[in-house]
């Protein structure tokens, strides 16, 4: 299996959920109010209902036979392109990581 991690600013959350719905991806985890530090700045972790500048972490476990990965990546690239339109070097709070994943329990 593989685990797709999507870390994004809260403002991207609805677009990503809409992408999952469009692709009929039913299994994923969402963690709101995630903080961190990176090229787009420092984001404090806090209650997402009071702070709209938080990050959101999506985790999607995909089996090796899954055909969703290229489609998800293409959809995420479209979201990114929309937000950097005209500024291709612009950093936005949307990062995607892929790691091996093994179910142990």
LINQUI-V810878 format. One record per residue. RES is the residue in one small letter. PHI is phi in radians with two decimals (NA if undefined). OMEGA is omega in radians with two decimals (none if undefined). Layout:
# LINQUI-V810878
((RES	PHI	OMEGA) (RES	PHI	OMEGA))
This chain:
# LINQUI-V810878
((x	NA	3.05) (x	-2.27	3.10) (x	-2.02	3.09) (x	-1.69	3.07) (x	-1.92	3.09) (x	-2.10	3.10) (x	-1.92	-3.07) (x	-2.54	2.99) (x	-1.13	-3.10) (x	-0.93	-3.10) (x	-1.13	3.12) (x	-1.59	-3.00) (x	-0.98	-3.11) (x	-1.10	3.14) (x	-1.14	-3.13) (x	-1.25	3.08) (x	-1.08	3.11) (x	-1.09	3.08) (x	-1.07	3.13) (x	-1.08	3.13) (x	-1.12	3.13) (x	-1.04	-3.12) (x	-1.52	-3.11) (x	1.06	3.03) (x	-1.48	-3.04) (x	-1.77	-3.07) (x	-1.97	3.05) (x	-2.80	3.11) (x	-2.06	3.10) (x	-2.14	3.05) (x	-2.13	-3.13) (x	-1.64	3.08) (x	1.37	-3.12) (x	-1.44	3.10) (x	-1.83	3.09) (x	2.91	-3.12) (x	-2.47	3.14) (x	-2.87	-3.05) (x	-1.15	3.13) (x	-1.65	3.08) (x	2.07	3.13) (x	-1.79	3.12) (x	-2.15	3.13) (x	-1.26	3.03) (x	-1.42	-3.13) (x	-2.92	3.11) (x	-1.20	-3.09) (x	-1.14	3.13) (x	-1.35	-3.14) (x	-1.92	-3.10) (x	-2.23	-3.10) (x	-1.51	3.13) (x	-1.73	3.13) (x	-1.49	3.05) (x	-1.82	3.06) (x	-2.19	3.10) (x	-1.99	3.01) (x	-1.85	3.04) (x	-2.20	-3.13) (x	-2.24	3.08) (x	-1.53	-3.11) (x	-2.17	3.05) (x	-1.21	-3.13) (x	-1.06	-3.13) (x	-1.48	-3.10) (x	-1.13	3.08) (x	-1.75	-3.08) (x	-1.31	-2.99) (x	-0.95	-3.14) (x	-1.06	3.14) (x	-1.23	3.11) (x	-1.10	-3.12) (x	-1.06	3.11) (x	-1.07	3.12) (x	-1.12	3.12) (x	-1.18	3.08) (x	-1.13	3.09) (x	-1.14	3.11) (x	-1.06	3.14) (x	-1.05	-3.11) (x	-1.02	3.13) (x	-1.09	-3.07) (x	-1.51	3.10) (x	-1.90	-3.08) (x	-0.80	-3.14) (x	1.43	3.14) (x	-2.34	-3.01) (x	-1.06	3.13) (x	-1.60	-3.11) (x	-1.20	3.07) (x	-1.53	3.07) (x	-2.19	-3.11) (x	-1.35	3.08) (x	-2.62	3.14) (x	-2.22	-3.10) (x	-2.26	-3.11) (x	-2.27	3.10) (x	-2.21	-3.11) (x	-2.36	3.01) (x	-1.10	-3.10) (x	-2.50	3.12) (x	-2.31	3.07) (x	-1.37	-3.14) (x	-1.95	3.05) (x	-2.39	none))
